[in-house]
Amino acid sequence: MDSDVIIELRGVNKSYSLEQRPVRRLIDQLLGRVDRGHQHHALWDVDLRIRRGEVVGLIGRNGAGKSTLLQVVCGVLDPTSGTRRVQGRIAALLELGAGFNPDLSGRENVRLNGPLLGLSLAQIESRMDEIIAFAGIGEYIDQPVRSYSSGMFVRLAFSMATSVDPDILVIDEALSVGDGVFARKSFERIMALKDRGATILFCSHSLFQVEQLCSRALWINNGRVQFDGPSHLAVVEYSAWLARQEQAGPAPTANTTESDSARIEALALRPPADGGGAYRSGVDELCVEMRVQSDPAIACPSLGLVLYTEDGRSIASAGNWLDGHVLQRDASGQIRAQLAFPALPLLKGRYTLSLYVLCDRAINLYAAAEHALSFEVVQDNVQQGIVALPHAWRPFPSS
């Protein structure tokens, strides 16, 4: 294998027997027989080469095979056929704390699980204070894990999993864990590993996070790699496929989430200038007014808005960090902001709007009000489409 290629899969297939009789499965395994019955194929003929220092995202629907692929890379699963070659130490954030014994203390669990991460007993003891300090659970480190809150549990598991200075970091929907302050710490640690040249495999349903973090992404569907290339192109391909699949689906519904880090207190649209119920295309300003309460102990969050068609297709977005706008936040952590779309270029139709509150780097999601506002646009001409693009007619230049 090329010395610069740290992960290589060739013709990897992974299948599971659907044989319902356990005794039959056991006999087949003991005799080394191949099960010719019904199979569930989780991966089909996967070829993958990842170079040292690459940050690669995995996207796809639930059940597409993303987690299976990560488990094969980590050696948790063996491929049914094909070859897997991996160079370097792996830290996998798959199921945080899966190997913890609830009756042992946090300290004892660190000692028990450290060797599974490739640490010697001496290395475990030398890093123990750092692991405890980063987890921030204080004296509870010597209490049985079963007495931990869910937040304490994942903080200790994350702290331990990322303390091994890995060559390869594998993240399966675990980019941020615990409360807002710890989520920030966990993200900073992951970014530090990235900056030191660690290879990162990041699996997430958040296409925004994948595009922000990863230079390359794989779209997987039904166990097959459908696209492998620049992350922004992978997101475009996957989003277009989703739109085709969901054409006959229901309209999106409003959904609000919040966290200890932030919550959305108010979100409204300023009425059109003429006082009517609909906005006039190319005439009225669409002004979004928002009020967000954030934890003053964390860095000022970022705000992002997305406009959608009535059937849920995203058509435009804006973020204060993208526009170079610095949000104003008072001492209590409250943010008040407005976003205006002058002479609204949308054409006739019904639309919805979502607000997202993200960390200061615009990656970790703190709060969201999805499809929280709806509005209608009318127009006085027959122009077709969704948006009126600036354009100009010109005579053909003479030769």
N, C-alpha and C positions, 0 to 999 in steps of 0.2 A: 504494500500500500504506500502511495505517495506520502512522504514524511509530513507534508502540509495538510493532508487529509486526515482528520481526527476521527471521523465517523464514516463508515462505508457499509451500505447494505446492497447486496446483489441478489436479485430474484427472490426476495423474501416473501414467503407466504405464511400465513398463520390461520389455522382452522381448528375448530372444536367439534368433537363428536356430539351428535344429538341422540346417540344411543341411550334409551331410557332404562336399560337394565345394568345396574352397577357391576354385577358379577361378570357380565359379558365384557364390559370395558376393562375390568381388572385383568381378566384372562388375556385379552388382546394385548394389554401393556406388558404383562409378565412374559408372554411368548414373543413379544416384539412384532406382532402382526399389525399391519396397517388396517385401520378401520375403513371399510369400503361402504359403510352405511351413510345415512344422512349427515351432512356436515354444515356447520356454520362457518363461512369464510370471512374472517375479520380483516385480513390483508391479502391482496392479490399482487404478486409479482412486483414488489416495490424495489426500485433502484434509487439509491440516495448516496450522495457524496457531500459531506460538510467539511469545510476547511477550518483550520484553527482560527479562532477569533470571530467567526461568523455568528450573527444573531438571526436565527431562523424561526419564523412563526408557523404554527399549524392551525388551519381553520377548517371548518366543516360542521355539519349538523351533528347532534347527539347520535352516537352509534355509527359514525362514519368510519371509525378505526383509528382516531387520533391517539387516544390513550393507549391502545394496544401497540401502536407504533412506538410510542415513548417507552413502554415497558419492555419491548424488544431491544431498543437501544440501550436501556439501562441493564439488561440482562435478567430482569425479573421474569420474563418469558423467553423461551427458546422458540425460534421460528420452526414451523413445520417443515419447511424446505427453504433453501437459499443460505446465504452466508452473511454473518454479522462480524464486523471488525471495528473495535473501538480502542483508541489509544488515550490513556490518561485516566485520572481519577474523576469519578462522576458523583455529583451531589444531586439527588432527585427530590423535588418537592411534589410528590405524587399524592400521597395520603399522609398528611402531617401527623406524626405520632402514632402511625399504625402499629409500630412494634413496641409501644410503651406498655409496661405492666402496671395496671392501676393500683396494685397493692404495694408497689415499691415507691420510694420517694423520688422526687425529681432528680436528685443527685445520683441515686442508684440507677435510675433509668438512663442517665447520660453515660454512666460507666458501662452499663449493659449493652447499649446500642452503639457506643463509639466504635468498637471493633468492626461492626457491620458497615461503617462508613470508611473503614480503612485506617482508623487511628489506633496507635499503640496505647497501652495503658499509661505510659509516660506522657504521650501527647495529650491524652484525655485530661490528665491531672494538670498539665501546664496550661490548658485552655479552659479549665473549669470555671475560674473566676470570671473570665471574659464572657463565657456562655451565660452564666448566671446574671451578670450585670446587664448584658444586652436584652435578656428576657424580661428583666425588671420585675421579678416575682419575689425578691427579698427572702425573708425567712421561710417562705413556703417551699423553698427548694428542698427542705428536709422533711416535708410533709408528704403523705401518700398522694399519688397523682389523682386518685379517685376523689380527693377533696378539692381539686382545682376547679375553678370556673372554666368555661370553654375558652375564654380569652387567654387565661394563664396557660392552659394546655397548649394552644397553638403557638403562643409566643416562645415557650420553651422548645417545642419541636422545631420551629423555624430557626431559632438561634443555634440549635445544635446542628441542624442539617446544613447550614451555611457557614459553619465554623471550620470547615475542612480545607478551605482554599482550593476548590475543585478546578480541574481543567475544563470540565463540562458541567454546566448547570442546566437541569431539566425542570421546567416549571409547568405543571398541569393545573391551570385555573387557580393558582395560589400566589399571585403577584403581590397582593396586599392581605395581611392577616391582622387580627386583633383590632384594637381601637384606632382612632385617627392618628394619634401620636406614634404608635408603634407601626402603623401602616406606612407612615413616612420613613421611619427607621428601616423597615424591611426593604422598602423600595431603594433607599440610598445604599444599602448593602448590596443589593442586586446590581445597581448601577456601578458600584465600585468594582465588583467582580468583572463586569463588562469592560470597564476602563482598563483593567489589568490584563485584558486579552483572553478572558475565559470564553469558551464557546457556549452559546445559550440556545436552547430549544424552548420555545414559549408557545404553549397551547392555550388558546382563549377564544371565547365567543365574542369578545370585544374587538371588533374589527378596527376600531379607533386605536386601541392600545397596540395591536399588532402592527399597524401602519406607523405608529409613532416610534416603536422600539426596534422593529426588525427591518433589516435591509432586504431580506428575502423571505418568501412565505410559500408554503405548500397548501394547496386546497385538496382535501381528501374527501371522497364520496364513495360509499359502499366498498371501502377497503382499497380503493384505487387512487393513485395520485392523478388528479385531473389537471393540475397546473403547478408548475415549479418555476418561480422567477421573482422579479422585483415585487416587494410587498404591495405597493400601490396597485400594480396590475393584477395581482392575485385577488385583492379586495374587489376590484372592478369586475373580474370574471365571476367570482363567487356571488357578489351582490346581484349581478345580472341573472345568474342562474336562479337565485332565490326569488327574484321578482317574477320569473317565468313560472316557478312552482306555485307561487302564492297569488297568481292573477285571480283565481276564483275564490280566494280566501276572504274571511270577514274583514271589515274595516278595523284599523287599529283602535284600541281602547286606551283611555287615560290611565296613567299609572304613576304613582308618586313614591319615591323612596328617600330616606334620609339616614344620617349616621351621627355619631357623636361629634364628628368634625364639622358638619354643616347641615342646614335645613333651609328650604325655600319657604319664606314667610309670605311673599306676595308675588304674583305674576299677572300682568294685565296688559291689554292693548288700549292705547289711546284712541278714542272714536275718530272716524273720518272727519275732515274739516267741515263738510256740509252737514254733519250731524246725522247722516243716514246710517243704515245698518251695514252696508257693503262698502268696500274700498274700490275706488275707480282706478282702473289700470292706467299707469302712466301719469296719473294726476295726484292722487292722495299719498300722503306719507304714512307708512306703517311704522308705528313707534311702539316698541315693547318696553314696558316698565317693570323692573324687578327689584325685589328686596330679599337679601340672603343673610342669614345669621350664621356666622362661622365661629369656631373655637379661636379665640385671640391668641392661644398659645402656639398655634401652627402658622406657617407662612400663609400669606393671603392667597386664597384659592383663585382659580381661573373660571371664567364663565364661557360656556359655549351654547349657541342656539342652532337648531336645525329646523328647516321648513320642509313639510311633507305634503304630497298630494293627498287627496281624500282616501285613496287606497293604500297609503303608507309608503310610497316611494319618496326617498329623500331627494330634494331638488336644489337645496342651497344650505349653506351653513356659515357661521361666523363665530370667531373666538377672539376675546380681547388680546390674547397673547399673539395670535396671528396678525392682528392689526396694529400691534405695538402700542396698545392702549393700557395704561396703568390704572387699575381700579382703585377707588378711594374707599378705605375701610376705617371706621372709627375705633375708639379704644375698646368698645364692647365686642368688636368683631363683626359689626353690621356693615353690609355692603349695599349701597343703593346705586343702581345704574339704569341707563336707558340705551336702547339700540334702535336706530332709525334706518329705515329703507326709504330714501326720498323717491318721489315719483315712482311708486311701486311698479316694477317691471313685470310682475306676474300677470298672465292673461286670465280670462274668466274661468271661474271654478271655485271649488271649496278646498280649503287647506287647513292643516294643523301645524302647531308649533310646539317644540320641546325645548326645555332649558336643562342644561347639565352643569353641575358644580364639580369641578375637578381640582386636583392638587395644583400647586403653583407651577409644576412642570407639565400640567395638562395631560396626565396619564391616569392616575388613580381617581376613580369616581367616588365622590363624597355624597352627592344627592342628585336627584333627578325629578323632573316633572314632565313626563313623556305625554305628548299629544294633549297637553293640558289646556291649550287655547285653540279655538277654531275660528275661522273667519272666511268671508266670501269676497270674491273679486268680480266686478262687472266691467264691461268695456263697451264702447260705442262704435266699434267697427267689427269686421268679420275676420280679423287676424286669427290664425289657428295656432295651436300648440300650448305650451305651458308658460313660456317666458318670452317677452319681447326683447330680442337682442338688438343692440345698436347696429345700424346698417346704413349703407349709402349706395344709391344708384349712380353710375357714371357712364358716360359715353365710351364706346370702345375706342382705344387710342388709334389714331390714324398712323399708317405705316410711313 
